[in-house]
């Protein structure tokens, strides 16, 4: 009874604030996010994972300057309002027991904003990323010849540094003491750059982690799109497994193809949980990457899309729809524009298959408490 009384009080407060809000959203023209009616059907909430993601996000938000502002479709929101949204969502998870009540509350307590998408009509393309596990060594050998580098001392923010061709092809960073680990496969090394984090399996069976530390300032170029445009592969082969297969089967073309993407990632050895660009731990299935120039960093989001069902053998047995609250905690070189979202799937073979197979349409929303 006490839960219901508190809930009703919150709803009354929200209703009174809704008409007197000092900074109401505009109609949304010209903005990446547009004020909309709330979506229906919030799916089955994984309370444990969502709570973990929200609490990680609060670590980022609570260390920001109190004057930090975020743009929600023309409504300028203070960081304290974003924090309040997170804490209210946590409270709702602990209080609301029926789907009907959840629908009512989410439409009453929050304002909703929808991404304009790739077509201006709200269609968003969802892909996935994960933590790959690859063979490597702390020392170079004939087998382990492909290094990952730590950030060089002369690397500067917002300035172009050596390209991938200059670093890997011409070896401009060799013998400078910047190597942190050597890998056995140049294709796996390349895709570890794309994923941003990885687990290195050493010859003795032990494992170490590597995480994104910095980049060379160059724009990301998709080699998958390049191969499709050149008709080297069919569009349906443009997934991560398909691109890998092409590179492995065409070793004479490998360097030329990889060099087309000049962006280069530098790493740190780090056995801690994978972190996104907000420098907080990522939560599998509940952390997303978007374009930080367009969407509010650290915002509570809601997504609708379809994801693959992967069985223990690694086969995709079907696809299922998800409707899920997530946190906007990361960014990526290839995740640009109002119609792109990358979902973090975690580590392990099944995560890799799910992430690498995704290129699905869906919808992206952001919400903020009234």
C-alpha positions in Angstrom: 0.0 0.0 0.0 2.8 2.4 0.9 4.5 1.7 -2.6 1.2 2.7 -4.3 0.8 5.9 -2.2 4.3 7.0 -3.1 3.8 6.2 -6.7 0.6 8.2 -6.9 2.3 11.2 -5.2 5.1 11.0 -7.9 2.5 10.9 -10.7 0.7 13.9 -9.3 3.9 15.8 -9.1 4.8 14.9 -12.6 1.4 15.9 -13.9 1.7 19.3 -12.3 5.2 19.8 -13.6 4.3 18.8 -17.2 2.3 22.0 -17.8 4.8 24.4 -16.1 8.1 23.0 -17.4 10.3 26.1 -18.0 12.1 24.6 -20.9 9.6 22.6 -23.0 10.8 20.7 -26.0 10.3 22.3 -29.4 8.6 20.5 -32.3 11.9 18.9 -33.1 12.7 20.4 -36.5 16.3 20.3 -37.3 17.1 18.1 -34.3 18.3 14.5 -34.2 15.8 13.8 -31.5 12.2 14.7 -31.8 9.6 14.8 -28.9 7.1 11.9 -29.4 4.5 10.0 -27.6 5.9 7.1 -25.5 6.3 3.7 -27.2 4.3 0.8 -26.0 5.5 -2.5 -24.6 8.7 -2.3 -22.6 9.6 -6.0 -22.9 10.9 -8.2 -20.1 13.3 -6.1 -17.9 16.5 -7.8 -16.8 16.6 -6.1 -13.5 20.1 -7.2 -12.6 21.8 -6.1 -15.8 19.8 -2.9 -16.1 20.6 -2.0 -12.5 24.3 -2.7 -13.1 24.3 -0.5 -16.2 22.5 2.4 -14.5 24.7 2.3 -11.4 27.8 2.4 -13.7 26.4 5.3 -15.6 25.8 7.3 -12.4 29.6 7.0 -11.7 30.1 9.1 -14.9 27.2 11.6 -14.4 28.0 12.3 -10.7 31.5 13.4 -11.5 30.5 15.9 -14.1 30.4 19.6 -13.4 26.9 20.6 -12.1 26.6 23.1 -15.0 26.9 20.3 -17.7 24.0 20.5 -20.1 22.6 18.0 -22.6 20.4 18.6 -25.6 17.2 16.5 -25.9 15.5 17.5 -29.1 15.8 21.2 -28.3 15.2 20.9 -24.6 18.4 21.7 -22.7 18.7 19.4 -19.7 21.0 19.9 -16.7 23.0 16.9 -15.5 21.1 16.8 -12.3 17.9 16.1 -14.3 19.7 13.2 -16.1 20.8 11.8 -12.7 17.2 12.1 -11.4 16.0 10.1 -14.4 18.4 7.3 -13.7 17.4 7.1 -10.0 13.7 7.3 -10.8 14.1 4.4 -13.2 15.9 2.4 -10.5 13.0 3.2 -8.1 10.4 2.1 -10.7 12.2 -1.2 -11.1 11.9 -1.9 -7.4 8.3 -0.7 -7.1 6.2 -1.4 -10.1 4.9 -5.0 -10.3 2.6 -5.0 -13.4 3.1 -4.3 -17.0 0.0 -2.1 -17.1 1.3 0.1 -14.3 4.7 0.3 -16.0 3.1 1.5 -19.2 1.2 4.2 -17.4 4.1 5.4 -15.4 6.6 5.5 -18.3 4.1 7.7 -20.2 3.4 10.0 -17.3 6.7 10.5 -15.5 8.9 10.9 -18.6 9.2 12.8 -21.8 10.2 10.7 -24.8 12.4 11.6 -27.8 12.9 9.5 -30.9 16.0 9.5 -33.1 15.4 10.7 -36.7 17.2 7.7 -38.1 18.8 7.0 -41.5 15.7 8.1 -43.3 14.4 11.0 -41.2 11.5 8.7 -40.3 13.0 7.0 -37.3 14.6 4.0 -38.9 17.8 3.1 -37.1 20.4 0.5 -38.1 21.6 -1.7 -35.2 24.9 -3.5 -35.2 26.9 -5.2 -32.4 30.3 -5.3 -30.9 32.0 -7.6 -28.4 35.2 -8.6 -26.7 37.2 -11.0 -29.0 39.6 -13.5 -27.6 42.7 -14.0 -29.8 46.1 -15.7 -29.6 49.0 -13.6 -28.6 52.3 -13.3 -26.7 54.1 -10.8 -24.5 57.2 -11.4 -26.7 57.7 -11.4 -30.5 58.4 -14.7 -32.2 58.1 -16.1 -35.8 54.4 -16.9 -35.0 53.6 -13.8 -33.0 54.5 -10.9 -35.4 51.7 -8.4 -35.3 52.0 -5.9 -32.4 49.4 -3.8 -30.5 50.9 -0.5 -29.5 50.4 1.7 -26.5 49.8 5.5 -27.2 53.0 7.2 -28.3 54.2 10.2 -26.4 53.9 12.5 -29.5 50.3 11.6 -30.1 48.1 14.7 -29.7 44.4 15.2 -29.4 42.6 16.5 -32.5 45.6 16.1 -34.7 46.3 13.5 -37.4 49.0 10.9 -36.5 50.6 8.2 -38.7 48.0 6.2 -40.7 47.5 2.4 -40.5 49.6 2.0 -43.7 52.5 3.9 -42.1 52.3 2.1 -38.8 51.7 -1.5 -39.9 53.1 -1.3 -43.4 56.1 0.9 -43.0 56.7 0.2 -39.4 57.2 3.8 -38.2 56.6 2.8 -34.6 58.8 -0.3 -34.5 61.6 -0.5 -31.9 60.3 2.4 -29.9 59.3 0.3 -26.9 55.6 0.9 -27.6 54.6 -2.8 -28.2 52.5 -4.3 -25.4 51.6 -7.6 -27.0 52.1 -9.5 -30.3 49.3 -11.4 -32.1 49.4 -14.4 -34.4 46.9 -13.2 -37.0 46.8 -9.8 -38.7 43.1 -10.1 -39.4 42.3 -10.7 -35.8 44.5 -7.8 -34.9 42.6 -5.6 -37.3 39.2 -6.5 -35.9 40.5 -6.1 -32.3 41.0 -2.5 -33.4 37.4 -2.3 -34.5 36.0 -3.8 -31.3 38.2 -1.7 -29.1 38.8 -4.3 -26.3 39.9 -7.9 -26.3 41.3 -10.8 -24.4 44.7 -12.2 -25.3 45.3 -15.9 -24.8 49.0 -16.4 -24.1 51.0 -19.5 -25.0 50.9 -20.8 -21.4 47.1 -20.7 -21.4 46.8 -17.6 -19.2 44.9 -14.5 -20.4 45.3 -10.8 -20.3 43.0 -8.0 -21.3 43.7 -5.0 -23.7 41.5 -2.0 -23.8 41.2 1.1 -26.0 43.5 3.9 -25.0 43.6 6.4 -27.9 43.4 6.7 -31.7 45.4 8.4 -34.5 42.7 11.0 -35.3 41.9 9.6 -38.8 38.3 8.8 -39.8 37.0 5.3 -39.9 36.6 3.7 -43.3 34.5 0.5 -43.6 36.4 -2.2 -45.5 33.2 -4.3 -45.6 31.4 -1.5 -47.5 34.5 -1.2 -49.8 34.4 -4.9 -50.6 30.7 -4.8 -51.4 31.1 -1.7 -53.6 33.9 -3.5 -55.5 31.6 -6.6 -55.8 34.3 -8.7 -54.1 31.6 -9.9 -51.7 27.8 -9.9 -51.8 26.0 -7.6 -49.4 24.9 -10.6 -47.3 28.6 -11.5 -46.8 29.4 -8.0 -45.4 29.2 -9.2 -41.8 32.3 -9.7 -39.6 32.6 -13.5 -40.3 32.1 -12.8 -44.1 34.8 -10.2 -44.2 37.2 -12.3 -42.2 36.7 -15.2 -44.6 37.4 -13.0 -47.6 40.7 -11.7 -46.1 41.9 -15.1 -45.0 41.2 -16.5 -48.5 42.9 -13.6 -50.3 46.2 -13.0 -48.3 47.8 -11.3 -51.3 45.1 -8.5 -51.0 45.0 -8.3 -47.3 47.4 -5.4 -46.6 46.0 -3.3 -49.4 42.4 -3.8 -48.1 43.2 -3.2 -44.4 45.2 0.0 -45.3 42.1 1.5 -46.8 41.0 2.2 -43.2 43.6 4.7 -42.0 42.2 4.8 -38.4 44.4 3.2 -35.9 43.8 2.3 -32.3 46.2 2.2 -29.4 45.7 0.0 -26.3 46.6 -0.4 -22.7 47.1 -3.8 -20.9 44.1 -3.9 -18.5 42.4 -6.9 -16.9 39.5 -4.9 -15.7 36.0 -5.0 -17.1 35.6 -3.5 -20.6 34.9 0.3 -20.5 33.3 2.6 -23.0 34.1 6.2 -23.8 32.6 7.3 -20.6 35.2 5.3 -18.8 32.7 3.2 -16.9 32.2 -0.6 -17.2 30.0 -1.7 -20.1 27.1 -4.1 -19.4 26.4 -6.8 -22.0 23.1 -6.2 -23.8 22.5 -2.9 -21.9 25.3 -0.6 -23.2 25.1 1.0 -26.6 27.4 3.2 -28.7 26.1 6.2 -30.6 27.4 9.3 -32.3 28.5 11.6 -29.3 28.0 14.7 -31.5 24.3 14.0 -31.9 23.0 12.1 -28.9 23.3 12.9 -25.1 26.2 11.0 -23.6 25.2 8.9 -20.6 21.5 9.2 -21.4 18.9 6.6 -20.6 17.7 5.0 -23.9 15.1 2.6 -25.1 15.6 0.4 -28.2 13.5 -1.8 -30.4 15.2 -4.2 -32.8 15.8 -7.8 -33.6 18.8 -9.9 -32.5 20.1 -13.4 -33.4 19.4 -16.5 -31.3 22.7 -18.4 -31.1 22.8 -22.0 -29.9 25.8 -23.5 -27.9 27.3 -24.9 -31.2 27.5 -21.3 -32.5 24.7 -21.6 -35.1 22.1 -18.9 -35.5 18.8 -20.7 -35.0 16.5 -17.6 -35.5 15.9 -14.0 -34.6 13.9 -12.4 -31.8 12.5 -9.0 -31.2 13.8 -7.0 -28.2 12.4 -4.0 -26.5 14.9 -2.9 -23.9 16.1 0.0 -21.7 19.8 0.6 -22.3 22.4 3.2 -21.5 24.3 5.4 -24.0 27.8 4.7 -22.7 30.1 4.4 -25.7 31.1 5.6 -29.2 32.8 4.2 -32.2 34.7 5.3 -35.3 32.1 3.8 -37.6 29.0 4.8 -35.5 28.2 8.1 -37.0 25.0 9.9 -37.9 21.4 9.8 -36.4 20.7 6.3 -37.7 23.4 4.1 -36.2 23.6 2.2 -32.9 26.1 -0.4 -31.8 25.0 -2.9 -29.0 27.7 -4.2 -26.7 27.3 -8.0 -26.4 30.2 -8.9 -23.9 32.7 -11.6 -24.4 32.8 -15.2 -25.6 32.2 -17.0 -28.9 28.4 -16.7 -28.8 28.7 -12.9 -28.2 31.0 -12.7 -31.2 28.6 -14.5 -33.5 25.6 -12.4 -32.3 27.5 -9.1 -32.6 29.1 -10.0 -35.9 25.8 -11.1 -37.5 23.8 -8.0 -36.6 22.7 -5.3 -39.1 19.1 -4.9 -38.2 16.6 -2.1 -38.4 14.8 -0.7 -35.4 14.1 2.4 -33.3 16.0 4.4 -30.8 14.5 6.6 -28.0 15.8 8.8 -25.2 13.8 9.6 -22.1 14.1 12.3 -19.4 12.0 12.8 -16.3 9.5 15.6 -16.5 
